[in-house]
Amino acid sequence: MKTKRGITLVELSVVLLIITLLLTGLLYSLVIQMNILNTQNTDRMLGEIKEALLGYAAINHRLPCRATDLKGISSSMPCDDKEGFLPWLELGTTPTDAWGQPFRYCLNNSLLATTEQHVFTTGVIRAVVFSYGKDRRPNDQNATSTGHYQQMTYRPLMTSNYFDDQLIYLSEHTLVNYLVMVKTQ
């Protein structure tokens, strides 16, 4: 007498469970790699924006005013000290970060900026450009309207003090040094 051989439902369930666990691990790794790539791309874009701001200042002898909308055109003179959008069209840069969110921009004579190592005093920082990061909202001090911007080490979402904002700032010293270098060439 012949017995029929086949896969039982239990065996099939075990195989599907193993495949699901493997795919979950693979997808989690992929998500982490995408976040790292987006963070690196945003850093690169911020570096390009800093160079564009310095070039704009060299040509126009001033930094651009903020854009009041997503069209990328700076507001009229005189510039105010409110946070707005990056005037990307005038700078010839990309309007959004790697997560598709518009870059924010603030030009001010009384900005404060901190890193985990330094606090820069009032008047030293002339402009700040930043990305809200993956969570698409400002974290920590960047969520307030105090004119105090923070750049800290990335802290993942699983931590209690999550932080993913990325920023660059133009100090008065960097700006003046660049303008002097351009003038002497």
MOZIDA-V9148 format. One record per backbone hydrogen bond with DSSP energy under -1.0 kcal/mol. NH is the residue of the N-H (numbers start at 1). CO is the residue of the C=O. Records with the same first field share a line. If there is no record, write none. Layout:
NH->CO + CO
This chain:
12->8
13->9
14->10
15->11
16->12
17->13
18->14
19->15
20->16
21->17
22->18
23->19
24->20
25->21
26->22
27->23
28->24
29->25
30->26
31->27
32->28
33->29
34->30
35->31
36->32
37->33
38->34
39->35
40->36
41->37
42->38
43->39
44->40
45->41
46->42
47->43
48->44
49->45
50->46
51->47
52->48
53->49
54->50
55->51
56->52
57->53
58->54
59->55
60->56
61->57
67->85
75->66
84->105
85->67
86->103
88->86
90->72
91->87
92->88
93->88
97->101
100->97
103->95
104->130
105->84
106->128
108->126
112->147
114->149
115->118
120->113
124->121
126->170
127->170
128->106
129->168
130->104
131->166
136->133
142->139
143->140
144->141
149->112
151->114
155->163
159->156
163->155
166->131
168->129
170->127
172->124
175->171
176->172
177->173
178->174
179->175
180->176
181->177
182->178
183->179
184->180
